[in-house]
Amino acid sequence: MTTNLASPIDTDRIMDVRPIPCSIKHGMILKRWAELPVGEYFVLLNDHDPVPLRYQFEAEFPAAFRWEHLEKGPVDYRVKITRINAAE
């Protein structure tokens, strides 16, 4: 897989959700995030900007995550999601 990222990311940290049906995608992403220890992250790879997912994180886990766009299209969107605090 070729990326345009400035710094390399371990491939085991990339969660490619492009082939996953929308009906289960958010649940799988939230489960992966919930399993992260504080200070750890994964990179979400999607075919569109996951704005609704960010709103869900903001509603359910305020102050517990950091959201960083690494790539914003036009084909791939990569977001680094870091757990910065334990969720309430």
C-alpha positions in Angstrom: 0.0 0.0 0.0 1.4 3.4 -1.0 0.6 6.4 1.2 1.3 10.1 0.9 1.8 10.5 4.6 4.8 12.6 5.8 5.7 10.1 8.5 5.3 6.3 8.4 2.4 4.6 10.3 2.6 1.0 11.3 0.2 -0.9 9.1 -1.2 -2.7 12.1 -2.5 0.6 13.3 -4.5 1.3 10.1 -8.2 0.3 10.2 -9.4 0.2 6.6 -13.2 0.5 6.7 -13.8 1.2 3.0 -15.2 -2.3 2.4 -17.2 -2.5 5.6 -21.0 -2.0 5.2 -22.2 1.3 6.7 -24.7 -0.5 8.9 -21.9 -1.9 11.1 -19.0 0.4 10.4 -19.4 2.9 13.3 -19.8 0.1 15.8 -16.6 -1.6 14.7 -14.7 1.7 14.9 -16.0 2.6 18.3 -15.1 -0.9 19.6 -11.5 -0.6 18.3 -11.2 2.8 20.0 -12.7 1.6 23.3 -10.0 -1.2 23.4 -7.2 1.3 23.0 -5.1 2.1 26.1 -4.8 5.8 26.9 -2.1 7.3 24.7 -2.5 4.9 21.9 -4.1 5.5 18.5 -5.2 4.0 15.2 -5.5 5.5 11.7 -9.0 5.2 10.2 -8.9 4.8 6.4 -12.1 5.6 4.7 -13.4 6.6 1.2 -15.1 9.8 2.5 -14.6 12.3 5.3 -16.1 10.7 8.4 -17.7 13.8 9.8 -20.8 12.0 11.3 -18.4 9.7 13.2 -16.5 12.7 14.6 -19.8 14.1 15.8 -20.6 10.8 17.5 -17.1 10.8 19.2 -17.7 14.4 20.4 -21.1 13.5 21.8 -20.1 10.2 23.5 -16.5 10.8 24.5 -15.8 14.5 24.9 -12.2 15.3 26.0 -11.3 11.6 25.7 -10.0 11.6 22.1 -7.9 13.5 19.6 -8.9 13.6 15.9 -6.2 14.5 13.4 -6.7 14.4 9.6 -3.7 13.0 7.9 -5.1 12.8 4.4 -8.3 14.6 3.1 -9.2 13.0 -0.2 -10.1 13.2 -2.9 -10.0 9.4 -2.9 -8.7 8.3 0.6 -9.3 10.0 3.9 -7.1 9.1 6.9 -7.8 10.2 10.4 -5.5 9.5 13.3 -7.8 8.8 16.4 -5.9 8.9 19.7 -7.3 8.0 23.1 -6.1 10.8 25.4 -8.2 10.0 28.5 -10.3 7.2 29.9 -13.9 7.6 28.7 -16.5 8.3 31.4 
